[in-house]
């Protein structure tokens, strides 16, 4: 039985998948299995992975019909995995060689800390021009309030996460009804189960972005985020100021998706649960129309929203 099960959900990225797989094979820690679950790719992903598997028996290739989201392939791969720890890696990212070794050591060095998951710092790299987008540094997670304040975004990237098998078995599978916020959902569930989060304070992954992928499709994001907030509404309601922040983000998402009526409803909800000048100002601006409202969004606020 391997110590770590590495899970790579893959879809139509045969061109860069070898880089991702090689970053796993080049790990200084060697006791792992690598499960590449192909979620219905139409390119030659299967051929690429099978060829690499011929040279390393730790690689397992699984094909399935496209599920329409990231949660299902992660769940299916978990069911066939056997490692004591689970480490996820997106098909277009890359681990640095000591990633597994240092995260396992962190778990071993904190046996009595009730750790739910361990993350790390992330180097953001523009895949188009190879320029660095800077380093995303993690911060201490002290309570579930901290996590909710970040919208469930404890880890910048799914590729930075290592979690124990026991934790996943306790909190249950990823929510396959959530297409864009299933990572945030399971983080909230892990925290709600009483587990602590921590991180290795080093850059251990390269997170690749493309210029064409910098904008978010809010017509898809807004309804999915609505489901995420509704699912955790009871918990969020314990922190009215944080619930109001989520409602404000939902308002802006709906404006960006062209749903002005729904946007105003969420802005008014934010005001109702937490009557502050900021929420009052936001609700009032929304009554002036989409263009005027969007004109007052500064760059910092747009960047913060894109993380949701």
VOSE-10236 format. One record per residue (C-alpha): residue number from 1; residue in one letter; chain; z, y, x. Coordinates in Angstrom, 1 decimal, decimal comma, padded with zeros to 4 digits. Layout:
REM VOSE-10236
+-----+---------+--------+--------+--------+--------+
: num : residuo : cadena :     pz :     py :     px :
+-----+---------+--------+--------+--------+--------+
: NUM :       a :      A :      Z :      Y :      X :
...
+-----+---------+--------+--------+--------+--------+
This chain:
REM VOSE-10236
+-----+---------+--------+--------+--------+--------+
: num : residuo : cadena :     pz :     py :     px :
+-----+---------+--------+--------+--------+--------+
:   1 :       x :      A :  000,0 :  000,0 :  000,0 :
:   2 :       x :      A : -001,0 :  003,4 :  001,5 :
:   3 :       x :      A :  001,5 :  006,2 :  001,9 :
:   4 :       x :      A : -000,9 :  008,7 :  000,4 :
:   5 :       x :      A : -003,7 :  008,5 : -002,2 :
:   6 :       x :      A : -006,2 :  011,3 : -001,7 :
:   7 :       x :      A : -008,2 :  012,1 : -004,8 :
:   8 :       x :      A : -011,5 :  014,0 : -004,7 :
:   9 :       x :      A : -013,2 :  014,7 : -008,1 :
:  10 :       x :      A : -016,9 :  015,1 : -007,3 :
:  11 :       x :      A : -019,7 :  016,5 : -009,3 :
:  12 :       x :      A : -023,2 :  017,4 : -008,1 :
:  13 :       x :      A : -022,2 :  018,5 : -004,6 :
:  14 :       x :      A : -023,7 :  015,8 : -002,4 :
:  15 :       x :      A : -024,8 :  018,5 :  000,0 :
:  16 :       x :      A : -021,3 :  019,6 :  001,1 :
:  17 :       x :      A : -019,3 :  016,5 :  000,1 :
:  18 :       x :      A : -019,6 :  014,9 :  003,6 :
:  19 :       x :      A : -017,7 :  018,0 :  005,0 :
:  20 :       x :      A : -014,9 :  017,5 :  002,5 :
:  21 :       x :      A : -014,6 :  013,7 :  003,2 :
:  22 :       x :      A : -014,8 :  014,1 :  006,9 :
:  23 :       x :      A : -011,8 :  016,6 :  006,7 :
:  24 :       x :      A : -009,8 :  013,7 :  005,2 :
:  25 :       x :      A : -011,0 :  011,1 :  007,7 :
:  26 :       x :      A : -010,1 :  013,5 :  010,5 :
:  27 :       x :      A : -006,4 :  013,8 :  009,5 :
:  28 :       x :      A : -003,8 :  013,1 :  012,1 :
:  29 :       x :      A : -002,0 :  011,0 :  009,5 :
:  30 :       x :      A : -004,0 :  007,9 :  008,9 :
:  31 :       x :      A : -002,2 :  005,8 :  006,3 :
:  32 :       x :      A : -004,1 :  006,9 :  003,2 :
:  33 :       x :      A : -006,7 :  005,8 :  000,7 :
:  34 :       x :      A : -009,5 :  008,1 : -000,3 :
:  35 :       x :      A : -010,6 :  007,9 : -003,9 :
:  36 :       x :      A : -013,8 :  009,8 : -004,7 :
:  37 :       x :      A : -014,3 :  009,8 : -008,4 :
:  38 :       x :      A : -017,9 :  010,9 : -009,3 :
:  39 :       x :      A : -017,8 :  012,6 : -012,7 :
:  40 :       x :      A : -021,3 :  011,9 : -013,7 :
:  41 :       x :      A : -023,3 :  013,5 : -010,9 :
:  42 :       x :      A : -027,0 :  013,8 : -011,3 :
:  43 :       x :      A : -027,7 :  014,2 : -007,6 :
:  44 :       x :      A : -027,2 :  011,6 : -004,8 :
:  45 :       x :      A : -023,5 :  011,9 : -004,6 :
:  46 :       x :      A : -023,1 :  008,1 : -005,0 :
:  47 :       x :      A : -025,5 :  007,4 : -002,2 :
:  48 :       x :      A : -023,7 :  009,8 :  000,1 :
:  49 :       x :      A : -020,2 :  008,4 : -000,5 :
:  50 :       x :      A : -021,2 :  004,8 : -000,4 :
:  51 :       x :      A : -022,9 :  005,3 :  003,0 :
:  52 :       x :      A : -019,7 :  006,9 :  004,3 :
:  53 :       x :      A : -017,6 :  004,1 :  002,8 :
:  54 :       x :      A : -019,5 :  001,5 :  004,8 :
:  55 :       x :      A : -018,0 :  003,0 :  007,9 :
:  56 :       x :      A : -014,4 :  003,4 :  006,6 :
:  57 :       x :      A : -012,8 :  000,9 :  004,2 :
:  58 :       x :      A : -010,2 :  003,5 :  003,1 :
:  59 :       x :      A : -012,9 :  005,2 :  001,0 :
:  60 :       x :      A : -013,3 :  004,1 : -002,6 :
:  61 :       x :      A : -016,1 :  005,3 : -004,8 :
:  62 :       x :      A : -015,8 :  005,4 : -008,6 :
:  63 :       x :      A : -018,5 :  006,5 : -011,0 :
:  64 :       x :      A : -017,9 :  007,6 : -014,6 :
:  65 :       x :      A : -019,9 :  009,4 : -017,3 :
:  66 :       x :      A : -019,3 :  013,1 : -017,1 :
:  67 :       x :      A : -016,0 :  014,0 : -018,8 :
:  68 :       x :      A : -016,6 :  017,7 : -019,2 :
:  69 :       x :      A : -013,5 :  018,8 : -017,2 :
:  70 :       x :      A : -011,5 :  018,3 : -014,1 :
:  71 :       x :      A : -008,4 :  016,7 : -015,7 :
:  72 :       x :      A : -010,0 :  013,4 : -016,7 :
:  73 :       x :      A : -011,3 :  012,3 : -013,3 :
:  74 :       x :      A : -008,0 :  013,2 : -011,7 :
:  75 :       x :      A : -006,2 :  011,1 : -014,3 :
:  76 :       x :      A : -008,6 :  008,2 : -013,9 :
:  77 :       x :      A : -008,3 :  008,3 : -010,1 :
:  78 :       x :      A : -004,5 :  008,4 : -010,4 :
:  79 :       x :      A : -004,5 :  005,2 : -012,5 :
:  80 :       x :      A : -006,2 :  003,2 : -009,8 :
:  81 :       x :      A : -004,3 :  004,8 : -006,9 :
:  82 :       x :      A : -001,4 :  003,2 : -005,2 :
:  83 :       x :      A :  000,1 :  005,7 : -002,8 :
:  84 :       x :      A :  003,6 :  007,0 : -002,8 :
:  85 :       x :      A :  002,2 :  010,5 : -002,6 :
:  86 :       x :      A : -000,8 :  012,1 : -004,2 :
:  87 :       x :      A : -002,9 :  014,7 : -002,5 :
:  88 :       x :      A : -005,8 :  016,4 : -004,4 :
:  89 :       x :      A : -008,9 :  017,9 : -002,8 :
:  90 :       x :      A : -011,7 :  019,7 : -004,5 :
:  91 :       x :      A : -015,2 :  018,5 : -003,6 :
:  92 :       x :      A : -016,1 :  021,8 : -001,9 :
:  93 :       x :      A : -013,0 :  022,5 :  000,1 :
:  94 :       x :      A : -011,8 :  021,3 :  003,5 :
:  95 :       x :      A : -008,5 :  020,2 :  005,0 :
:  96 :       x :      A : -007,3 :  021,1 :  008,5 :
:  97 :       x :      A : -006,4 :  018,0 :  010,5 :
:  98 :       x :      A : -002,6 :  018,2 :  010,2 :
:  99 :       x :      A : -002,5 :  018,8 :  006,5 :
: 100 :       x :      A : -001,2 :  015,5 :  005,3 :
: 101 :       x :      A :  001,1 :  015,0 :  008,3 :
: 102 :       x :      A :  002,9 :  018,3 :  007,9 :
: 103 :       x :      A :  003,3 :  018,1 :  004,1 :
: 104 :       x :      A :  004,7 :  014,5 :  004,4 :
: 105 :       x :      A :  007,1 :  015,8 :  007,1 :
: 106 :       x :      A :  008,2 :  018,6 :  004,8 :
: 107 :       x :      A :  009,1 :  016,0 :  002,1 :
: 108 :       x :      A :  010,9 :  013,9 :  004,7 :
: 109 :       x :      A :  012,9 :  016,9 :  006,0 :
: 110 :       x :      A :  014,1 :  017,8 :  002,5 :
: 111 :       x :      A :  015,2 :  014,5 :  000,9 :
: 112 :       x :      A :  017,9 :  016,0 : -001,3 :
: 113 :       x :      A :  016,0 :  019,1 : -002,5 :
: 114 :       x :      A :  014,5 :  017,6 : -005,6 :
: 115 :       x :      A :  011,0 :  018,6 : -004,5 :
: 116 :       x :      A :  008,3 :  018,3 : -007,1 :
: 117 :       x :      A :  005,4 :  019,3 : -005,0 :
: 118 :       x :      A :  004,6 :  020,8 : -001,6 :
: 119 :       x :      A :  001,7 :  023,3 : -001,0 :
: 120 :       x :      A :  000,5 :  025,3 :  002,0 :
: 121 :       x :      A : -001,2 :  028,6 :  002,9 :
: 122 :       x :      A : -004,9 :  028,8 :  002,3 :
: 123 :       x :      A : -007,8 :  030,3 :  004,3 :
: 124 :       x :      A : -010,4 :  031,8 :  001,9 :
: 125 :       x :      A : -014,0 :  031,4 :  003,2 :
: 126 :       x :      A : -017,2 :  032,8 :  001,8 :
: 127 :       x :      A : -019,5 :  029,8 :  001,7 :
: 128 :       x :      A : -022,6 :  032,1 :  001,7 :
: 129 :       x :      A : -022,0 :  034,1 :  004,8 :
: 130 :       x :      A : -019,1 :  032,2 :  006,4 :
: 131 :       x :      A : -016,9 :  035,3 :  006,5 :
: 132 :       x :      A : -013,2 :  034,9 :  006,0 :
: 133 :       x :      A : -011,8 :  036,3 :  002,7 :
: 134 :       x :      A : -008,4 :  036,4 :  004,2 :
: 135 :       x :      A : -005,3 :  034,2 :  004,0 :
: 136 :       x :      A : -003,5 :  033,4 :  000,8 :
: 137 :       x :      A :  000,2 :  033,0 :  001,8 :
: 138 :       x :      A :  002,5 :  031,1 : -000,5 :
: 139 :       x :      A :  005,9 :  032,4 : -001,5 :
: 140 :       x :      A :  009,2 :  030,9 : -002,5 :
: 141 :       x :      A :  009,5 :  029,5 : -005,9 :
: 142 :       x :      A :  013,1 :  030,0 : -007,1 :
: 143 :       x :      A :  012,9 :  029,3 : -010,8 :
: 144 :       x :      A :  010,6 :  028,4 : -013,6 :
: 145 :       x :      A :  010,6 :  032,1 : -014,5 :
: 146 :       x :      A :  008,8 :  032,8 : -011,2 :
: 147 :       x :      A :  006,2 :  030,3 : -012,1 :
: 148 :       x :      A :  005,6 :  031,6 : -015,6 :
: 149 :       x :      A :  005,4 :  035,1 : -014,2 :
: 150 :       x :      A :  002,4 :  033,9 : -012,0 :
: 151 :       x :      A :  000,8 :  032,3 : -015,1 :
: 152 :       x :      A :  001,5 :  028,8 : -013,7 :
: 153 :       x :      A : -000,4 :  029,7 : -010,5 :
: 154 :       x :      A :  002,1 :  028,4 : -008,0 :
: 155 :       x :      A : -000,6 :  027,0 : -005,7 :
: 156 :       x :      A : -003,7 :  029,1 : -005,0 :
: 157 :       x :      A : -005,8 :  026,0 : -004,8 :
: 158 :       x :      A : -005,6 :  022,4 : -006,2 :
: 159 :       x :      A : -006,6 :  021,3 : -002,7 :
: 160 :       x :      A : -003,3 :  022,5 : -001,2 :
: 161 :       x :      A : -001,1 :  020,3 : -003,4 :
: 162 :       x :      A :  000,8 :  017,1 : -002,4 :
: 163 :       x :      A :  003,0 :  015,6 : -005,1 :
: 164 :       x :      A :  005,0 :  012,4 : -005,3 :
: 165 :       x :      A :  003,8 :  009,6 : -007,5 :
: 166 :       x :      A :  007,2 :  009,4 : -009,2 :
: 167 :       x :      A :  006,8 :  013,0 : -010,4 :
: 168 :       x :      A :  003,4 :  012,5 : -011,9 :
: 169 :       x :      A :  004,6 :  009,4 : -013,6 :
: 170 :       x :      A :  007,5 :  011,3 : -015,1 :
: 171 :       x :      A :  005,6 :  014,3 : -016,4 :
: 172 :       x :      A :  002,6 :  012,4 : -017,6 :
: 173 :       x :      A : -001,2 :  012,8 : -017,1 :
: 174 :       x :      A : -003,1 :  016,1 : -016,9 :
: 175 :       x :      A : -004,0 :  017,6 : -020,2 :
: 176 :       x :      A : -007,7 :  016,8 : -020,7 :
: 177 :       x :      A : -008,0 :  019,4 : -023,6 :
: 178 :       x :      A : -007,6 :  022,1 : -021,0 :
: 179 :       x :      A : -010,7 :  022,6 : -018,9 :
: 180 :       x :      A : -009,8 :  025,7 : -016,8 :
: 181 :       x :      A : -006,0 :  025,7 : -016,8 :
: 182 :       x :      A : -005,0 :  022,1 : -016,4 :
: 183 :       x :      A : -003,5 :  022,7 : -012,9 :
: 184 :       x :      A : -001,3 :  025,5 : -014,2 :
: 185 :       x :      A : -000,3 :  023,3 : -017,1 :
: 186 :       x :      A :  001,0 :  020,4 : -015,0 :
: 187 :       x :      A :  002,7 :  022,8 : -012,6 :
: 188 :       x :      A :  004,6 :  024,3 : -015,6 :
: 189 :       x :      A :  005,5 :  020,8 : -016,8 :
: 190 :       x :      A :  006,7 :  019,7 : -013,3 :
: 191 :       x :      A :  008,9 :  022,8 : -013,1 :
: 192 :       x :      A :  010,2 :  022,4 : -016,7 :
: 193 :       x :      A :  011,3 :  018,8 : -015,7 :
: 194 :       x :      A :  013,6 :  020,4 : -013,2 :
: 195 :       x :      A :  011,7 :  020,0 : -009,9 :
: 196 :       x :      A :  011,6 :  022,5 : -007,1 :
: 197 :       x :      A :  008,4 :  023,7 : -005,4 :
: 198 :       x :      A :  008,0 :  024,6 : -001,8 :
: 199 :       x :      A :  005,3 :  024,9 :  000,9 :
: 200 :       x :      A :  004,4 :  024,5 :  004,5 :
: 201 :       x :      A :  004,1 :  028,0 :  005,9 :
: 202 :       x :      A :  000,8 :  027,4 :  007,7 :
: 203 :       x :      A : -002,9 :  027,5 :  006,8 :
: 204 :       x :      A : -003,8 :  023,9 :  006,2 :
: 205 :       x :      A : -007,0 :  024,2 :  004,1 :
: 206 :       x :      A : -010,2 :  026,2 :  003,9 :
: 207 :       x :      A : -011,0 :  027,2 :  000,4 :
: 208 :       x :      A : -014,7 :  028,0 :  000,0 :
: 209 :       x :      A : -016,1 :  030,5 : -002,5 :
: 210 :       x :      A : -019,7 :  031,5 : -003,3 :
: 211 :       x :      A : -020,8 :  035,0 : -004,2 :
: 212 :       x :      A : -022,3 :  033,8 : -007,5 :
: 213 :       x :      A : -019,0 :  032,2 : -008,4 :
: 214 :       x :      A : -016,8 :  035,2 : -008,1 :
: 215 :       x :      A : -017,0 :  036,2 : -011,7 :
: 216 :       x :      A : -015,3 :  034,2 : -014,5 :
: 217 :       x :      A : -016,9 :  033,2 : -017,7 :
: 218 :       x :      A : -014,3 :  034,7 : -020,1 :
: 219 :       x :      A : -016,1 :  033,3 : -023,2 :
: 220 :       x :      A : -014,8 :  029,9 : -021,9 :
: 221 :       x :      A : -011,6 :  031,1 : -020,2 :
: 222 :       x :      A : -010,1 :  033,0 : -023,1 :
: 223 :       x :      A : -010,0 :  030,1 : -025,6 :
: 224 :       x :      A : -008,7 :  027,8 : -022,9 :
: 225 :       x :      A : -006,0 :  030,2 : -021,8 :
: 226 :       x :      A : -005,0 :  030,6 : -025,5 :
: 227 :       x :      A : -004,4 :  026,9 : -025,7 :
: 228 :       x :      A : -002,3 :  027,0 : -022,5 :
: 229 :       x :      A : -000,1 :  029,8 : -023,8 :
: 230 :       x :      A :  000,2 :  028,2 : -027,3 :
: 231 :       x :      A :  001,2 :  024,9 : -025,6 :
: 232 :       x :      A :  004,0 :  026,6 : -023,7 :
: 233 :       x :      A :  004,9 :  029,2 : -026,3 :
: 234 :       x :      A :  008,5 :  027,9 : -026,8 :
: 235 :       x :      A :  009,2 :  028,1 : -023,1 :
: 236 :       x :      A :  007,5 :  031,5 : -022,7 :
: 237 :       x :      A :  009,4 :  032,9 : -025,6 :
: 238 :       x :      A :  012,6 :  032,6 : -023,6 :
: 239 :       x :      A :  011,2 :  035,4 : -021,4 :
: 240 :       x :      A :  009,8 :  038,1 : -023,7 :
: 241 :       x :      A :  008,6 :  040,3 : -020,9 :
: 242 :       x :      A :  006,6 :  037,4 : -019,3 :
: 243 :       x :      A :  005,2 :  036,4 : -022,7 :
: 244 :       x :      A :  004,0 :  040,0 : -023,2 :
: 245 :       x :      A :  002,2 :  039,8 : -019,8 :
: 246 :       x :      A :  000,4 :  036,6 : -021,0 :
: 247 :       x :      A : -000,6 :  038,3 : -024,2 :
: 248 :       x :      A : -001,9 :  041,3 : -022,3 :
: 249 :       x :      A : -004,0 :  039,0 : -020,1 :
: 250 :       x :      A : -005,3 :  037,3 : -023,3 :
: 251 :       x :      A : -006,2 :  040,7 : -024,7 :
: 252 :       x :      A : -008,2 :  041,6 : -021,6 :
: 253 :       x :      A : -009,9 :  038,2 : -021,5 :
: 254 :       x :      A : -011,0 :  038,5 : -025,1 :
: 255 :       x :      A : -012,3 :  042,0 : -024,5 :
: 256 :       x :      A : -014,3 :  040,7 : -021,6 :
: 257 :       x :      A : -015,6 :  037,9 : -023,8 :
: 258 :       x :      A : -016,7 :  040,4 : -026,4 :
: 259 :       x :      A : -013,9 :  039,6 : -028,9 :
: 260 :       x :      A : -012,5 :  043,1 : -029,6 :
: 261 :       x :      A : -010,6 :  042,1 : -032,7 :
: 262 :       x :      A : -008,9 :  039,2 : -031,1 :
: 263 :       x :      A : -008,2 :  041,4 : -028,0 :
: 264 :       x :      A : -006,4 :  044,0 : -030,1 :
: 265 :       x :      A : -004,3 :  041,4 : -031,8 :
: 266 :       x :      A : -003,0 :  040,1 : -028,5 :
: 267 :       x :      A : -002,3 :  043,6 : -027,2 :
: 268 :       x :      A : -000,3 :  044,2 : -030,4 :
: 269 :       x :      A :  001,5 :  040,9 : -029,9 :
: 270 :       x :      A :  002,5 :  042,0 : -026,4 :
: 271 :       x :      A :  003,9 :  045,2 : -027,8 :
: 272 :       x :      A :  005,8 :  043,3 : -030,5 :
: 273 :       x :      A :  007,6 :  040,9 : -028,2 :
: 274 :       x :      A :  008,3 :  043,5 : -025,5 :
: 275 :       x :      A :  008,2 :  047,2 : -026,5 :
: 276 :       x :      A :  007,5 :  049,0 : -023,3 :
: 277 :       x :      A :  005,4 :  052,1 : -022,5 :
: 278 :       x :      A :  002,9 :  049,9 : -020,5 :
: 279 :       x :      A :  002,4 :  047,6 : -023,5 :
: 280 :       x :      A :  002,2 :  050,6 : -025,8 :
: 281 :       x :      A : -000,4 :  052,3 : -023,6 :
: 282 :       x :      A : -002,5 :  049,1 : -023,3 :
: 283 :       x :      A : -002,5 :  048,6 : -027,1 :
: 284 :       x :      A : -003,4 :  052,2 : -027,7 :
: 285 :       x :      A : -006,3 :  052,1 : -025,2 :
: 286 :       x :      A : -007,6 :  049,0 : -026,9 :
: 287 :       x :      A : -008,1 :  051,0 : -030,1 :
: 288 :       x :      A : -010,6 :  053,3 : -028,2 :
: 289 :       x :      A : -013,1 :  050,5 : -027,7 :
: 290 :       x :      A : -014,2 :  048,0 : -025,1 :
: 291 :       x :      A : -016,0 :  050,4 : -022,7 :
: 292 :       x :      A : -013,2 :  052,9 : -022,6 :
: 293 :       x :      A : -010,5 :  050,2 : -022,2 :
: 294 :       x :      A : -012,4 :  048,5 : -019,4 :
: 295 :       x :      A : -012,9 :  051,8 : -017,6 :
: 296 :       x :      A : -009,2 :  052,1 : -017,1 :
: 297 :       x :      A : -008,8 :  048,7 : -015,5 :
: 298 :       x :      A : -008,4 :  049,3 : -011,8 :
: 299 :       x :      A : -009,6 :  046,8 : -009,1 :
: 300 :       x :      A : -006,1 :  045,5 : -008,5 :
: 301 :       x :      A : -005,6 :  044,5 : -012,2 :
: 302 :       x :      A : -009,0 :  042,8 : -012,3 :
: 303 :       x :      A : -008,2 :  040,7 : -009,2 :
: 304 :       x :      A : -004,8 :  039,7 : -010,7 :
: 305 :       x :      A : -006,5 :  038,7 : -013,9 :
: 306 :       x :      A : -009,1 :  036,6 : -012,1 :
: 307 :       x :      A : -006,3 :  034,3 : -010,8 :
: 308 :       x :      A : -005,6 :  033,2 : -014,4 :
+-----+---------+--------+--------+--------+--------+
